Amino acid sequence: MATSTETERYIQFLLEHLAGRNEHHVFEQIVFQIALRRLSSNIVPATGPVSAGGDQGRDAESYYTALPHELRGAGGFIGRATTEPLVLAASVQKPPLDGKIREDLKSICSRGEPVTRVAFFAAHEIPVAMRHRLQEHARDSYQVALDVFDGQAVAQLLTQGDLIWIAQRYLDLSSAMIPDEPAQEQPDWYRATLTALRERAGKRLTPGALSEVRDGLRHAVLDDEARVDLPEWLGYIGEFIAGDDEDDDDLALRARYERAWAVLRGKNTLDGVETDIRAIIDAALSTERVSLLDDANLLLLAWGGAWLRHLGTVRAEELRDLALRLRQRTDILIGTTDAAVYPVRKASLLDVAARLCLQPRWPEVARPAAGALPTAREATRLRLAGEILPEISVESRPLDTTDAMDYLEQLVDLLPQAQAFPVGGVSETFQMVAPALTADPRYEKIRDALDAAQADIAGDSSVAARCRDRATAFLRAGRPLDALYELHEVKINWWHGDTLRGALLTLRMIAKIYSDLNLQQAARQYALAAAAVAASSGAEHEDMLPAALTEAMNYTYTAGHWGDALALGRLAFMTHHLYAEAPDDYPSHPYLQQSDFHASMVMLSAERFRPSLSPTLTQLTDTSYLSDLDELLTELRPSFNHTEKQFIQSTEEQLNGRPFSDVGPQRELNFAALGTTWRIQYDNTRTTVLAAERLAAALQIALTDLAPHDPLLIPQDIHLQVITGTPFAGKERVTFKPHNRAVECRVILSPHSTAAAPGSLERELSTAVVYLLAHLSARPTHAFMSLVKKAFARGLTHKLLSVRPYDEVADLLTEDHYDTLRQTTMAPWTDTAFQPPTAPELAPPTTPGPGYDRTRALDMIRDNYATLPQVLSQTLPALLADPAALAGLRDLREEGWLDWHILVALVNVALNLRLQQLNPDSIPPDYPARFLQTPESDYAIPLPLDAFTPARLRAQMELTVLSVGQRRWKLGTAMKTPNPAAFKQLLDARYGYATDDVPHRDLLNDTPYENGTLLPPAT
């Protein structure tokens, strides 16, 4: 269903286009019906042929009645009648209207009966200043009062519950464009309508009467107290429906639509109303009206939802057939509608077509068990409350997504010309099925265009609501990375007073997702940002402070920084008792239980395994907090009976860092993502800790943002040392130490200072993150930087910053706190390195890497088998005849080497040996190419067989693997001392290096063919 804002805007558009269709008489009817119900009930149309003077500028006028004086306080006709002469004038003329209104006033006031009030209705907008000038002109020149209702005012009136039927009748407004609840307050309107129906003298089968019954019926369906009246309302709506031997008119079809929805939602059945659904769909299959096609589409989807719930008699095959037939009818109308002349009609037809494509292919859907899904009424109430409730798993729905995206792309391309098109319906559908659409390359274009159209109607906060809905859909589909993108957009668009609370909840949800991804430092940053804003925004949001601090404590605990976690727990405890409602009612504050449990684990583990830490922990908190924990500690202590080995094993499985890794002169922070394992060490001083945590959070956020776009990181350990200060002149902030088994890196960061230039710290941070990650990627530098540029265009800057600089939101602990932890010593838990867990969503990809082409790879392998044996035409047979050399080659094969690996390594060793035989000053630049083309018989000196040892071949292959990656796939590394083993791991996983091969003669057991190759001659 549309919102009131969307309905009003769409009605205003329809009004403005009456002039283009020469439908002034339609507007007069609309004005007349509005005036009867809002201005006076005693008016009649004023018409007449031009030869007889026409209507003299008067489209309607009142007639005299004394009843309002005689029957004061009466309702109905008498209550709405006027005793002063009133004239109505209406115009669909386009602006400017100043002259038109002045002419009508002159005509009205100079002819016919005297008037005291004129009501002028226009289909287009009239500026406020012009209205005031015209009202002054009417008073001064004609001594009459002038009321001006422009297109916007008329649209607002027609959106009201008791008048919207006028728009349905005269403007062909679809049932889906009617808001679920009437504009008037209830229950007064409801009781009055029901009483009037019960006391009526006879049936009133008019559009206005249907509008009243519709509102009452919809209210009875959704309101618990009014639900008892549902059978009575169904009886009233049934009066509008034609008999079996009669054809349905428009009024009857609208009544069928309402009855079908009411029975499904209100009674959780389709008994007696499947005929209504079929009647509407049958009518839609031959209609020219978009509104009827839209109604049929919505009912068909509801019918499918009922089938899922085992309601009704329809079969899945019939649902699919009807959807295809409706699509066929819609396609015909799309083809015959000129977008240049009727852009909104065209957009509306494309909308219907797209949503028909997004109806599941029901015969392919597995129905859940009866009762497994919420009822239609429950689903409707959740939707009205802003929840998304997919009926079946979105990504498992068999949808015609490509066809839908074709229609949607045409629709969004048309939106600039069809600005009055109500995007609400298609947007809501798009939100719900977004997880099924993201694979289409047009997804972002369509998403952004629909968001922009929604923002034009309802502002940025409505875009935030759309992003929130999509995030919810992605989370339910198990797509946290997609959900993160949407929630970051929510954070931006809700960042003002009216929706600030929603923004704070969003910050906490973002933190939760980062934590679920095992990125605790990013989670901590966002939780602390929420706490900082809650603390500084006054009493309105300070109740969120203790929960946000507790969540930050939990993320710190999971990171293994248990000293910090205990101190944050104390702060959360204090703010809870300051700001929480009923702070002593622990069951009503679930976050307290988790906080207390974590604090108890900290105290008990120190008490049992590292008792020397207990005085330090006591120093980090205060007696009131510890005394509050005493009861829980006493309760848990008997069951806390693990051995130290069991304890360590348990924490390794549950945490992202070892317990108390914030104790001692140096801290350690660990995490893993996209095949990389990060081990960050830094001095345990307040300034350096905040700087290192700032960097760790930024790295985690950046990695998450880049993950969907495949940064192609080389899988390896990164040992990172963070210090604070300023580099020596000419030195980089990020420097690498030579190491070809891991990455050894030092990063120098500036300490936070309020005196620093605005944004300087953020620029330094983002530069360091990009420089570091660029050195870890196997993509060419220009390709990786293209990814980075797109990431910043998508908002990476505001994601890294969250709300305020990290050092500000995290600066909650004193210098003494860090000094105490730095000066404390603790025996290590083990001498092995901690292995942080990787979330499944951030596991190293296993799909073919960027640029990989298996056909090309196999062609190159054929070249190896064709040419390389001839390069070693004498050395290769000698090696295979030598038992020791052959045994070494067999060892390599046992290690997983393919024959072309062995050949490449042998040839490269041979090349190096030949180079050693030459005068270094006489080696031509193209010697490697010449070597490959020179028969081995041309060399006088044979190569020594003992030079081809497995160790030498392995060392050669480490260099060769880098060459293979660069030559075949344009891969590489910016590191001066690369990690060949890690590079090979990447090639094995994503470029077929360990598996790609072609049929050939066995290198170690067969001899080459007569042509000197290992390939059959035909090859």
Secondary structure, 3 states (H helix, E strand, C coil): CCCHHHHHHHHHHHHHCCHHHCCHHHHHHHHHHHHHHHCCCCEEECCCCHHHCCCCCCCEEECCCCHHHHCCCCCHHHHHCCCCCEEEEEECCCCCCHHHHHHHHHHHHHCCCCCCEEEEEECCCCCHHHHHHHHHHHHHHHCCEEEEECHHHHHHHHCCCCCHHHHHHHHCCCHHHCCCCCCCCCCHHHHHHHHHHHHCCCCCCCHHHHHHHHHHHHHHHHCCCHHHHHHHHHHHHHCCCCCCCCCCCHHHHHHHHHHHHHHHHHHCCCCCCHHHHHHHHHHHCCCCCHHHHHHHHHHHHHHHHHHHCCCCCCCHHHHHHHHHHHHHHHHHHHHHCCCCCCHHHHHHHHHHHHHHHCCCCHHHCCCCCCCCCCCHHHHHHHHHCCCCCCCCCHHHCCCCHHHHHHHHHHHHHHCCCCCCCCCHHHHHHHHHHHHHHCCCCCHHHHHHHHHHHHHHHHCHHHHHHHHHHHHHHHHHCCCHHHHHHHHHHHHHHCCCHHHHHHHHHHHHHHHHHHHHCCCHHHHHHHHHHHHHHHHHCCCCCHHHHHHHHHHHHHHHHHCCCHHHHHHHHHHHHHHHHHHCCCCCCHHHCHHHHHHHHHHHHHHHHHHHHCHHHHHHHHHHCCHHHHHHHHHHHHHHHHHCCCCHHHHHHHHHHHCCCCCCCCCCCEEEEEEEECCEEEEEEEECCHHHHHHHHHHHHHHHHHHHHHHHHCCCECCCEEEEEEEECCCCCCCCCEEEECCCCCEEEEEEECCCCCCCCCCHHHHHHHHHHHHHHHCCECCCHHHHHHHHHHHHHCCHHHHHHCCCCHHHHCCCCCHHHHHHHHCCCCCCCCCCCCCCCCCHHHCCCCCCCCCCCHHHHHHHHHHHHHHHHHHCCCHHHHHHHCHHHHHHHHHHHHCCCCHHHHHHHHHHHHHHHHHHCCCHHHCCCCHHHHHHHCCHHHCCCCCCHHHCCHHHHHHHHHHHHHHHHHHHHCCCCCCCCCCHHHHHHHHHHHCCCCCCCCCCCCCCCCCCCCCCCCCCCCC
